[in-house]
Amino acid sequence: MPHENGTISLYGIKACDTMKKARAWLDDHGVAYHFHDYKQSSIDRERLTAWCQELGWEKVLNRAGTTFRKLSDEQKADLNEARAIELMLAQPSMIKRPVLDLGTHRVLGFKPELYATELER
C-alpha cells in the first residue's frame, strides 16, 4: 500500500523523537518519501489491519509508550488482535513508530542500519 504517487511512505507523529531521527536519516540519504502524520490524518482500519497481519499486532502495538501505560488494567487485559486494533484506531499514538512503507513490505521502528539495508534492496 504505497502512497498514491508510488513513493515510500513514513507513518508516525511529527513531534516524536524517533520520528525526527528517521526523517532526518531519510533526508540525509536523499530518500524521497511521503510523511503521514497520525495527528493530522489518523489511520484507516484496512491499513492498520494489514500491518498487524504482516508484522504481528504484538509488535505494532507500542506497549512501552505513555498512551498505552495510561490505560486501565481492564483495557489492557485479554488483548487480542481485534482489541489492539480498536485501541490503536482510537489512539494512533499507540502504534509503534515509525512505520516505513516500502510498497512491497513495511519496516517497524527506526535503526539506521536497518533502514540502510532495507533501502538498498
N, CA, C and O atoms as a MOPAC input file, in Angstrom:
PM7 MOZYME 1SCF
protein

 N      0.82000 1    -1.19100 1     0.00000 1
 C      0.00000 1     0.00000 1     0.00000 1
 C      0.86500 1     1.25700 1     0.00000 1
 O      0.78600 1     2.04600 1     0.94100 1
 N      1.68000 1     1.46300 1    -1.01600 1
 C      2.48500 1     2.67700 1    -1.04300 1
 C      1.58900 1     3.89600 1    -1.26900 1
 O      0.43600 1     3.76000 1    -1.67900 1
 N      2.11300 1     5.05500 1    -1.00500 1
 C      1.39700 1     6.29200 1    -1.25500 1
 C      1.02900 1     6.35800 1    -2.73300 1
 O      1.71300 1     5.78600 1    -3.58100 1
 N     -0.04900 1     7.05700 1    -3.02600 1
 C     -0.58500 1     7.03600 1    -4.38400 1
 C      0.40500 1     7.43700 1    -5.47600 1
 O      0.24400 1     7.01700 1    -6.62200 1
 N      1.41400 1     8.23200 1    -5.15900 1
 C      2.36500 1     8.60100 1    -6.20600 1
 C      3.55300 1     7.63400 1    -6.28700 1
 O      4.52200 1     7.88700 1    -7.00300 1
 N      3.46600 1     6.51900 1    -5.54200 1
 C      4.48500 1     5.48300 1    -5.65500 1
 C      5.71100 1     5.68300 1    -4.77500 1
 O      6.60900 1     4.84100 1    -4.77100 1
 N      5.76200 1     6.77900 1    -4.03300 1
 C      6.92200 1     6.99300 1    -3.18000 1
 C      6.80000 1     6.16800 1    -1.90200 1
 O      5.74300 1     5.62400 1    -1.58300 1
 N      7.88700 1     6.09600 1    -1.20400 1
 C      7.92500 1     5.47400 1     0.11200 1
 C      7.10500 1     6.34100 1     1.06400 1
 O      7.10500 1     7.56700 1     0.94700 1
 N      6.41100 1     5.70900 1     2.00000 1
 C      5.64700 1     6.46000 1     2.99300 1
 C      6.19500 1     6.18100 1     4.38600 1
 O      6.58300 1     5.05700 1     4.70600 1
 N      6.21900 1     7.21500 1     5.19700 1
 C      6.65800 1     7.11400 1     6.58000 1
 C      5.48500 1     7.53700 1     7.45500 1
 O      4.96400 1     8.64300 1     7.31700 1
 N      5.07300 1     6.64900 1     8.35600 1
 C      3.91000 1     6.88700 1     9.21000 1
 C      4.35300 1     7.13300 1    10.63800 1
 O      5.22100 1     6.43300 1    11.16000 1
 N      3.74300 1     8.14500 1    11.27600 1
 C      4.05100 1     8.41900 1    12.66800 1
 C      3.48600 1     9.74300 1    13.12500 1
 O      2.47900 1    10.21900 1    12.60000 1
 N      4.13900 1    10.33200 1    14.10400 1
 C      3.72400 1    11.59200 1    14.69900 1
 C      4.90800 1    12.55400 1    14.63600 1
 O      6.02100 1    12.21400 1    15.03600 1
 N      4.65300 1    13.74700 1    14.13200 1
 C      5.71300 1    14.71900 1    13.86100 1
 C      6.60600 1    15.00400 1    15.07200 1
 O      7.82600 1    15.07900 1    14.92500 1
 N      6.02900 1    15.16200 1    16.25100 1
 C      6.78800 1    15.58700 1    17.43300 1
 C      7.62000 1    14.48000 1    18.08200 1
 O      8.44900 1    14.76500 1    18.94600 1
 N      7.41800 1    13.24200 1    17.68700 1
 C      8.11500 1    12.10500 1    18.29700 1
 C      9.61700 1    12.14700 1    17.97500 1
 O      9.99600 1    12.35700 1    16.82300 1
 N     10.46300 1    11.95100 1    18.97900 1
 C     11.92100 1    11.98900 1    18.78000 1
 C     12.40600 1    10.92000 1    17.80800 1
 O     13.26900 1    11.18800 1    16.97200 1
 N     11.86300 1     9.72100 1    17.91000 1
 C     12.26900 1     8.64900 1    16.99800 1
 C     11.87400 1     9.00600 1    15.56500 1
 O     12.61600 1     8.72400 1    14.62400 1
 N     10.71800 1     9.62000 1    15.40600 1
 C     10.28100 1    10.04700 1    14.07300 1
 C     11.23800 1    11.08900 1    13.51900 1
 O     11.58100 1    11.05400 1    12.33700 1
 N     11.67200 1    12.01600 1    14.36800 1
 C     12.60000 1    13.06100 1    13.91600 1
 C     13.90100 1    12.43100 1    13.42500 1
 O     14.46000 1    12.86400 1    12.41700 1
 N     14.38300 1    11.41100 1    14.13400 1
 C     15.61400 1    10.71800 1    13.72900 1
 C     15.42300 1    10.00500 1    12.39200 1
 O     16.29100 1    10.06300 1    11.52100 1
 N     14.28300 1     9.33300 1    12.23600 1
 C     14.00900 1     8.61000 1    10.98800 1
 C     13.89900 1     9.58200 1     9.82200 1
 O     14.45300 1     9.33400 1     8.75200 1
 N     13.18500 1    10.68900 1    10.02400 1
 C     13.02300 1    11.67100 1     8.95300 1
 C     14.36200 1    12.30000 1     8.59300 1
 O     14.65100 1    12.50800 1     7.41500 1
 N     15.18200 1    12.60600 1     9.60000 1
 C     16.49800 1    13.17900 1     9.33600 1
 C     17.36800 1    12.19200 1     8.56500 1
 O     18.08600 1    12.58600 1     7.64500 1
 N     17.31100 1    10.91600 1     8.93200 1
 C     18.10100 1     9.89100 1     8.23600 1
 C     17.68200 1     9.81100 1     6.76900 1
 O     18.53100 1     9.80400 1     5.87800 1
 N     16.37400 1     9.75100 1     6.51800 1
 C     15.88200 1     9.68900 1     5.14200 1
 C     16.29300 1    10.93300 1     4.35500 1
 O     16.72800 1    10.82800 1     3.20800 1
 N     16.15700 1    12.10800 1     4.97100 1
 C     16.54600 1    13.35900 1     4.30800 1
 C     18.04400 1    13.37100 1     3.99900 1
 O     18.45700 1    13.72900 1     2.89500 1
 N     18.85300 1    12.97600 1     4.98700 1
 C     20.32000 1    12.96700 1     4.81700 1
 C     20.76900 1    11.99600 1     3.72600 1
 O     21.81900 1    12.19200 1     3.11500 1
 N     19.97800 1    10.95000 1     3.48100 1
 C     20.32800 1     9.95000 1     2.46900 1
 C     19.59800 1    10.16300 1     1.15100 1
 O     19.62800 1     9.30400 1     0.27100 1
 N     18.94600 1    11.30500 1     1.02100 1
 C     18.29000 1    11.66400 1    -0.23000 1
 C     17.13700 1    10.76000 1    -0.61800 1
 O     16.86200 1    10.57400 1    -1.80400 1
 N     16.46300 1    10.19800 1     0.37100 1
 C     15.34000 1     9.29400 1     0.10000 1
 C     14.04500 1    10.11300 1     0.04900 1
 O     13.67800 1    10.76900 1     1.02400 1
 N     13.36800 1    10.06700 1    -1.08200 1
 C     12.08100 1    10.75200 1    -1.22100 1
 C     11.01100 1     9.92800 1    -0.51100 1
 O     10.94900 1     8.70900 1    -0.67200 1
 N     10.18200 1    10.59100 1     0.26300 1
 C      9.12900 1     9.88100 1     0.98100 1
 C      7.95900 1    10.81700 1     1.25700 1
 O      8.10500 1    12.03900 1     1.27100 1
 N      6.80800 1    10.21600 1     1.47400 1
 C      5.61300 1    10.93800 1     1.89500 1
 C      5.47800 1    10.71800 1     3.40100 1
 O      5.54300 1     9.58000 1     3.86700 1
 N      5.29200 1    11.80000 1     4.16600 1
 C      5.11500 1    11.67300 1     5.60900 1
 C      3.62700 1    11.71200 1     5.95100 1
 O      2.92300 1    12.65700 1     5.59400 1
 N      3.16100 1    10.68300 1     6.64200 1
 C      1.76800 1    10.59100 1     7.06700 1
 C      1.73100 1    10.77800 1     8.58500 1
 O      2.19700 1     9.92000 1     9.33500 1
 N      1.17800 1    11.89900 1     9.02400 1
 C      1.09700 1    12.22100 1    10.44800 1
 C     -0.26100 1    11.76500 1    10.99800 1
 O     -1.30800 1    12.24900 1    10.56700 1
 N     -0.23000 1    10.83300 1    11.94700 1
 C     -1.47300 1    10.32900 1    12.53600 1
 C     -2.30800 1    11.44000 1    13.16600 1
 O     -3.53800 1    11.37400 1    13.15800 1
 N     -1.65100 1    12.45400 1    13.70800 1
 C     -2.37600 1    13.53700 1    14.38000 1
 C     -3.21700 1    14.32500 1    13.37900 1
 O     -4.27900 1    14.84100 1    13.73000 1
 N     -2.74400 1    14.42100 1    12.12500 1
 C     -3.47700 1    15.16400 1    11.09900 1
 C     -4.38200 1    14.26400 1    10.27000 1
 O     -5.47800 1    14.67400 1     9.89000 1
 N     -3.93900 1    13.04500 1     9.98600 1
 C     -4.66600 1    12.19000 1     9.04200 1
 C     -5.13700 1    10.85800 1     9.61600 1
 O     -5.65500 1    10.02900 1     8.86900 1
 N     -4.97800 1    10.63300 1    10.88000 1
 C     -5.31900 1     9.36800 1    11.55600 1
 C     -4.80900 1     8.16000 1    10.76500 1
 O     -3.83600 1     8.27500 1    10.02000 1
 N     -5.44800 1     7.02500 1    10.91900 1
 C     -5.05700 1     5.79800 1    10.20900 1
 C     -6.34100 1     5.03600 1     9.92300 1
 O     -7.26800 1     5.03900 1    10.73200 1
 N     -6.39000 1     4.38300 1     8.76900 1
 C     -7.61300 1     3.64800 1     8.44200 1
 C     -7.49000 1     2.19100 1     8.89200 1
 O     -6.39700 1     1.63000 1     8.96700 1
 N     -8.64200 1     1.60500 1     9.18600 1
 C     -8.71500 1     0.23800 1     9.70800 1
 C     -8.06100 1    -0.76500 1     8.75900 1
 O     -7.33900 1    -1.65600 1     9.20600 1
 N     -8.30500 1    -0.63100 1     7.46400 1
 C     -7.77400 1    -1.58300 1     6.48500 1
 C     -6.23700 1    -1.61600 1     6.51600 1
 O     -5.63400 1    -2.69000 1     6.52300 1
 N     -5.61900 1    -0.44300 1     6.53300 1
 C     -4.15600 1    -0.36300 1     6.55000 1
 C     -3.60400 1    -0.92600 1     7.85200 1
 O     -2.65700 1    -1.71200 1     7.83800 1
 N     -4.19600 1    -0.52200 1     8.98500 1
 C     -3.72200 1    -0.97800 1    10.29200 1
 C     -3.87000 1    -2.49600 1    10.43000 1
 O     -2.98300 1    -3.16500 1    10.96000 1
 N     -4.98000 1    -3.02600 1     9.95600 1
 C     -5.20000 1    -4.47600 1     9.99800 1
 C     -4.14900 1    -5.19700 1     9.15400 1
 O     -3.61700 1    -6.22700 1     9.56900 1
 N     -3.85100 1    -4.65800 1     7.97200 1
 C     -2.84000 1    -5.26400 1     7.10000 1
 C     -1.46800 1    -5.25500 1     7.77900 1
 O     -0.72400 1    -6.23100 1     7.68200 1
 N     -1.13200 1    -4.16500 1     8.46200 1
 C      0.14600 1    -4.09900 1     9.18200 1
 C      0.19300 1    -5.16700 1    10.26900 1
 O      1.20600 1    -5.84500 1    10.43700 1
 N     -0.89800 1    -5.31400 1    11.00100 1
 C     -0.94500 1    -6.29900 1    12.09200 1
 C     -0.80000 1    -7.71100 1    11.54200 1
 O     -0.15000 1    -8.55400 1    12.16100 1
 N     -1.39700 1    -7.97400 1    10.39200 1
 C     -1.28500 1    -9.30100 1     9.79100 1
 C      0.13400 1    -9.54700 1     9.27300 1
 O      0.64300 1   -10.66500 1     9.35900 1
 N      0.76100 1    -8.51400 1     8.74200 1
 C      2.11700 1    -8.65200 1     8.19700 1
 C      3.17800 1    -8.71200 1     9.29900 1
 O      4.07800 1    -9.55000 1     9.25400 1
 N      3.06900 1    -7.82600 1    10.27700 1
 C      4.12800 1    -7.64400 1    11.27100 1
 C      3.81300 1    -8.27100 1    12.62700 1
 O      4.70800 1    -8.47000 1    13.44800 1
 N      2.52800 1    -8.58300 1    12.86000 1
 C      2.10100 1    -9.09400 1    14.16400 1
 C      1.60400 1    -7.95500 1    15.03400 1
 O      2.33500 1    -6.99400 1    15.27700 1
 N      0.35900 1    -8.05200 1    15.51000 1
 C     -0.20800 1    -6.96100 1    16.30100 1
 C      0.59500 1    -6.68400 1    17.56100 1
 O      0.64100 1    -5.54700 1    18.02900 1
 N      1.23400 1    -7.72000 1    18.12000 1
 C      2.01900 1    -7.53300 1    19.34800 1
 C      3.19300 1    -6.59100 1    19.10700 1
 O      3.62000 1    -5.89100 1    20.02500 1
 N      3.72400 1    -6.56500 1    17.87500 1
 C      4.83300 1    -5.66600 1    17.55500 1
 C      4.32800 1    -4.28000 1    17.16900 1
 O      4.97400 1    -3.27700 1    17.47000 1
 N      3.18400 1    -4.22300 1    16.50900 1
 C      2.63600 1    -2.94000 1    16.05800 1
 C      2.13200 1    -2.11300 1    17.24500 1
 O      2.27000 1    -0.89000 1    17.24700 1
 N      1.55900 1    -2.76100 1    18.24100 1
 C      1.07100 1    -2.07000 1    19.44000 1
 C      2.25600 1    -1.68700 1    20.32700 1
 O      3.01700 1    -2.54700 1    20.77200 1
 N      2.39900 1    -0.39800 1    20.57400 1
 C      3.50700 1     0.09300 1    21.39600 1
 C      3.10000 1     0.08300 1    22.86800 1
 O      2.51700 1     1.04200 1    23.37400 1
 N      3.41900 1    -1.01400 1    23.54000 1
 C      3.06800 1    -1.14500 1    24.95900 1
 C      3.97700 1    -0.31100 1    25.86300 1
 O      3.63600 1    -0.05600 1    27.01800 1
 N      5.12700 1     0.11300 1    25.34600 1
 C      6.06900 1     0.87800 1    26.16400 1
 C      5.70600 1     2.36200 1    26.22800 1
 O      6.22500 1     3.09000 1    27.07400 1
 N      4.83300 1     2.80500 1    25.35500 1
 C      4.50700 1     4.22700 1    25.28900 1
 C      3.59400 1     4.69200 1    26.40100 1
 O      2.89100 1     3.89800 1    27.02600 1
 N      3.61700 1     5.99900 1    26.63900 1
 C      2.81100 1     6.61900 1    27.68600 1
 C      1.32600 1     6.37500 1    27.48400 1
 O      0.60900 1     6.09500 1    28.44500 1
 N      0.85500 1     6.47500 1    26.25200 1
 C     -0.58100 1     6.32500 1    25.97800 1
 C     -1.07000 1     4.94900 1    26.40400 1
 O     -2.12300 1     4.83300 1    27.03000 1
 N     -0.31800 1     3.91000 1    26.07200 1
 C     -0.72300 1     2.55400 1    26.46500 1
 C     -0.65100 1     2.38400 1    27.98000 1
 O     -1.54900 1     1.79900 1    28.58600 1
 N      0.40600 1     2.88700 1    28.58300 1
 C      0.58100 1     2.70800 1    30.02800 1
 C     -0.51600 1     3.39800 1    30.83100 1
 O     -0.80400 1     2.99300 1    31.95700 1
 N     -1.13600 1     4.44300 1    30.26000 1
 C     -2.21400 1     5.17300 1    30.95100 1
 C     -3.55400 1     4.43800 1    30.90200 1
 O     -4.48900 1     4.81500 1    31.60800 1
 N     -3.65700 1     3.39500 1    30.07700 1
 C     -4.90300 1     2.63500 1    30.00400 1
 C     -5.19100 1     1.93800 1    31.32400 1
 O     -4.27800 1     1.64500 1    32.09600 1
 N     -6.46300 1     1.67500 1    31.57500 1
 C     -6.82500 1     0.93900 1    32.78300 1
 C     -6.39400 1    -0.52000 1    32.63200 1
 O     -6.19200 1    -1.00900 1    31.52100 1
 N     -6.25900 1    -1.20100 1    33.76500 1
 C     -5.90800 1    -2.62200 1    33.72600 1
 C     -6.94000 1    -3.40200 1    32.92200 1
 O     -6.60400 1    -4.35800 1    32.22200 1
 N     -8.20300 1    -2.98300 1    33.03000 1
 C     -9.27600 1    -3.65600 1    32.29200 1
 C     -9.06100 1    -3.51700 1    30.77600 1
 O     -9.27100 1    -4.47100 1    30.02700 1
 N     -8.64500 1    -2.33400 1    30.33400 1
 C     -8.40000 1    -2.11300 1    28.90200 1
 C     -7.19600 1    -2.92300 1    28.41000 1
 O     -7.15700 1    -3.34300 1    27.25400 1
 N     -6.23000 1    -3.13800 1    29.28000 1
 C     -5.01100 1    -3.87700 1    28.91200 1
 C     -5.19700 1    -5.39400 1    28.99300 1
 O     -4.41800 1    -6.14900 1    28.41000 1
 N     -6.21800 1    -5.83200 1    29.70800 1
 C     -6.42800 1    -7.27200 1    29.94100 1
 C     -6.96000 1    -7.96600 1    28.69400 1
 O     -7.69400 1    -7.37900 1    27.89900 1
 N     -6.57100 1    -9.23200 1    28.54400 1
 C     -7.09400 1   -10.08700 1    27.47100 1
 C     -6.99800 1    -9.46500 1    26.08900 1
 O     -7.92700 1    -9.56600 1    25.28800 1
 N     -5.87300 1    -8.82100 1    25.81200 1
 C     -5.70100 1    -8.21100 1    24.49700 1
 C     -5.57200 1    -9.28400 1    23.42100 1
 O     -4.92600 1   -10.31400 1    23.61500 1
 N     -6.19400 1    -9.01900 1    22.30500 1
 C     -6.02900 1    -9.84500 1    21.11400 1
 C     -5.91400 1    -8.88000 1    19.93000 1
 O     -5.95400 1    -7.66500 1    20.12300 1
 N     -5.77600 1    -9.39300 1    18.73700 1
 C     -5.57400 1    -8.51500 1    17.58600 1
 C     -6.73700 1    -7.53500 1    17.40700 1
 O     -6.51100 1    -6.34300 1    17.19800 1
 N     -7.96000 1    -8.01800 1    17.48500 1
 C     -9.12500 1    -7.15200 1    17.27200 1
 C     -9.18100 1    -6.02300 1    18.30300 1
 O     -9.43600 1    -4.87200 1    17.95000 1
 N     -8.94500 1    -6.34800 1    19.56700 1
 C     -8.98000 1    -5.32000 1    20.62800 1
 C     -7.81300 1    -4.35200 1    20.48200 1
 O     -7.97200 1    -3.15200 1    20.70700 1
 N     -6.65100 1    -4.85700 1    20.11000 1
 C     -5.48100 1    -3.99800 1    19.92100 1
 C     -5.72100 1    -3.01900 1    18.76700 1
 O     -5.36600 1    -1.84400 1    18.86000 1
 N     -6.32100 1    -3.50600 1    17.68900 1
 C     -6.61800 1    -2.63000 1    16.55000 1
 C     -7.58500 1    -1.52400 1    16.96600 1
 O     -7.40700 1    -0.36900 1    16.57700 1
 N     -8.60000 1    -1.86400 1    17.74800 1
 C     -9.55400 1    -0.84500 1    18.22000 1
 C     -8.83400 1     0.21800 1    19.05500 1
 O     -9.08400 1     1.41200 1    18.89000 1
 N     -7.94300 1    -0.21500 1    19.95000 1
 C     -7.18400 1     0.73600 1    20.76400 1
 C     -6.33500 1     1.65200 1    19.88100 1
 O     -6.30600 1     2.86500 1    20.09000 1
 N     -5.64000 1     1.07100 1    18.88900 1
 C     -4.75800 1     1.86500 1    18.01700 1
 C     -5.54300 1     2.80100 1    17.10600 1
 O     -5.08300 1     3.90300 1    16.80800 1
 N     -6.73000 1     2.37100 1    16.65800 1
 C     -7.56600 1     3.25700 1    15.84100 1
 C     -8.04200 1     4.44500 1    16.67100 1
 O     -8.08400 1     5.57500 1    16.18400 1
 N     -8.39800 1     4.18400 1    17.92400 1
 C     -8.88000 1     5.24200 1    18.81200 1
 C     -7.75500 1     6.20800 1    19.19000 1
 O     -7.97500 1     7.41100 1    19.32300 1
 N     -6.54700 1     5.66300 1    19.36000 1
 C     -5.40400 1     6.48000 1    19.76700 1
 C     -4.16200 1     6.03400 1    18.97800 1
 O     -3.38200 1     5.21000 1    19.45500 1
 N     -3.98500 1     6.58400 1    17.76800 1
 C     -2.86900 1     6.14000 1    16.90600 1
 C     -1.47900 1     6.31800 1    17.52400 1
 O     -0.50800 1     5.74500 1    17.02900 1
 N     -1.37200 1     7.09600 1    18.58800 1
 C     -0.06900 1     7.21700 1    19.24100 1
 C      0.35400 1     5.90200 1    19.88900 1
 O      1.49300 1     5.77400 1    20.33800 1
 N     -0.56000 1     4.91600 1    19.94400 1
 C     -0.21400 1     3.58200 1    20.46200 1
 C      0.41700 1     2.69000 1    19.38700 1
 O      0.82000 1     1.56200 1    19.67400 1
 N      0.50100 1     3.19200 1    18.15300 1
 C      1.14500 1     2.41700 1    17.08700 1
 C      2.65100 1     2.65700 1    17.19200 1
 O      3.10300 1     3.80000 1    17.27000 1
 N      3.42100 1     1.57100 1    17.19300 1
 C      4.88400 1     1.70700 1    17.25300 1
 C      5.34000 1     2.58500 1    16.10100 1
 O      4.83900 1     2.47800 1    14.98200 1
 N      6.29700 1     3.45300 1    16.39300 1
 C      6.75200 1     4.40700 1    15.38100 1
 C      8.23800 1     4.24400 1    15.11500 1
 O      9.01300 1     3.80700 1    15.96600 1
 N      8.59700 1     4.61900 1    13.88900 1
 C      7.75400 1     4.83800 1    12.71900 1
 C      7.41600 1     3.52900 1    12.01400 1
 O      7.98000 1     2.47500 1    12.30600 1
 N      6.47200 1     3.63300 1    11.07000 1
 C      6.21900 1     2.54500 1    10.13100 1
 C      6.70000 1     3.07300 1     8.78200 1
 O      6.18400 1     4.06900 1     8.27600 1
 N      7.68200 1     2.40200 1     8.21200 1
 C      8.21300 1     2.76600 1     6.89900 1
 C      7.59500 1     1.82300 1     5.88000 1
 O      7.84600 1     0.61800 1     5.90900 1
 N      6.78600 1     2.37100 1     4.98000 1
 C      6.09500 1     1.57100 1     3.97000 1
 C      6.89200 1     1.63700 1     2.67300 1
 O      6.95900 1     2.68000 1     2.02200 1
 N      7.49300 1     0.50900 1     2.31000 1
 C      8.32400 1     0.43500 1     1.10700 1
 C      7.55400 1    -0.08900 1    -0.10000 1
 O      8.14100 1    -0.36600 1    -1.14600 1
 N      6.24800 1    -0.22200 1     0.04900 1
 C      5.42300 1    -0.71400 1    -1.04800 1
 C      5.26800 1    -2.21800 1    -1.01100 1
 O      4.14700 1    -2.72600 1    -0.95700 1
 N      6.38200 1    -2.94100 1    -1.04000 1
 C      6.32700 1    -4.40400 1    -1.01100 1
 C      6.23000 1    -4.93600 1     0.41400 1
 O      5.71400 1    -6.03200 1     0.63300 1
 N      6.71800 1    -4.17300 1     1.37500 1
 C      6.66300 1    -4.57500 1     2.77700 1
 C      6.88000 1    -3.36400 1     3.67200 1
 O      7.26800 1    -2.29300 1     3.20400 1
 N      6.62600 1    -3.54300 1     4.95800 1
 C      6.76700 1    -2.48700 1     5.94000 1
 C      7.91900 1    -2.78500 1     6.89800 1
 O      8.24600 1    -3.94300 1     7.15600 1
 N      8.52600 1    -1.71900 1     7.42000 1
 C      9.59300 1    -1.81400 1     8.41000 1
 C      9.12100 1    -1.04600 1     9.63500 1
 O      8.70000 1     0.10700 1     9.53600 1
 N      9.19500 1    -1.70000 1    10.79700 1
 C      8.69100 1    -1.12500 1    12.03800 1
 C      9.84000 1    -0.63100 1    12.89400 1
 O     10.82400 1    -1.34500 1    13.08700 1
 N      9.72600 1     0.58600 1    13.41100 1
 C     10.77000 1     1.16100 1    14.24900 1
 C     11.86900 1     1.78800 1    13.41600 1
 O     11.84300 1     1.71200 1    12.18800 1
 N     12.83700 1     2.40800 1    14.07900 1
 C     13.93800 1     3.03800 1    13.36100 1
 C     15.28100 1     2.60600 1    13.92000 1
 O     15.56400 1     2.77100 1    15.10700 1
 N     16.09900 1     2.05300 1    13.04400 1
 C     17.50200 1     1.78200 1    13.31900 1
 C     18.22900 1     2.13100 1    12.02100 1
 O     17.85700 1     1.62500 1    10.96300 1
 N     19.25600 1     2.98400 1    12.07400 1
 C     19.94500 1     3.39600 1    10.84300 1
 C     20.41100 1     2.22300 1     9.99000 1
 O     20.27600 1     2.25400 1     8.76600 1
 N     20.96200 1     1.18100 1    10.63100 1
 C     21.47500 1     0.04400 1     9.86200 1
 C     20.34100 1    -0.72100 1     9.17200 1
 O     20.52100 1    -1.24600 1     8.07400 1
 N     19.18400 1    -0.78200 1     9.81500 1
 C     18.02400 1    -1.44800 1     9.22600 1
 C     17.52100 1    -0.66600 1     8.00800 1
 O     17.22000 1    -1.25500 1     6.97000 1
 N     17.43200 1     0.64500 1     8.13900 1
 C     16.99300 1     1.46900 1     7.01000 1
 C     17.97500 1     1.34100 1     5.85100 1
 O     17.56500 1     1.22800 1     4.69600 1
 N     19.27000 1     1.35800 1     6.15600 1
 C     20.28200 1     1.24100 1     5.10200 1
 C     20.11000 1    -0.07400 1     4.34900 1
 O     20.12100 1    -0.09500 1     3.11800 1
 N     19.95200 1    -1.16200 1     5.08500 1
 C     19.77900 1    -2.48500 1     4.46800 1
 C     18.50400 1    -2.54000 1     3.64300 1
 O     18.52500 1    -2.99300 1     2.49900 1
 N     17.40500 1    -2.08700 1     4.20700 1
 C     16.10300 1    -2.16100 1     3.52700 1
 C     16.05300 1    -1.30600 1     2.26900 1
 O     15.44700 1    -1.70500 1     1.27400 1
 N     16.67800 1    -0.14400 1     2.30000 1
 C     16.61500 1     0.76500 1     1.15800 1
 C     17.62000 1     0.40600 1     0.07200 1
 O     17.56200 1     0.96900 1    -1.02100 1
 N     18.54800 1    -0.52700 1     0.34700 1
 C     19.48200 1    -0.99000 1    -0.67100 1
 C     18.87200 1    -2.09600 1    -1.52100 1
 O     19.38700 1    -2.40500 1    -2.59600 1
 N     17.78300 1    -2.69600 1    -1.05100 1
 C     17.14200 1    -3.81600 1    -1.76900 1
 C     16.71900 1    -3.42400 1    -3.16100 1
 O     16.16800 1    -4.24600 1    -3.89300 1

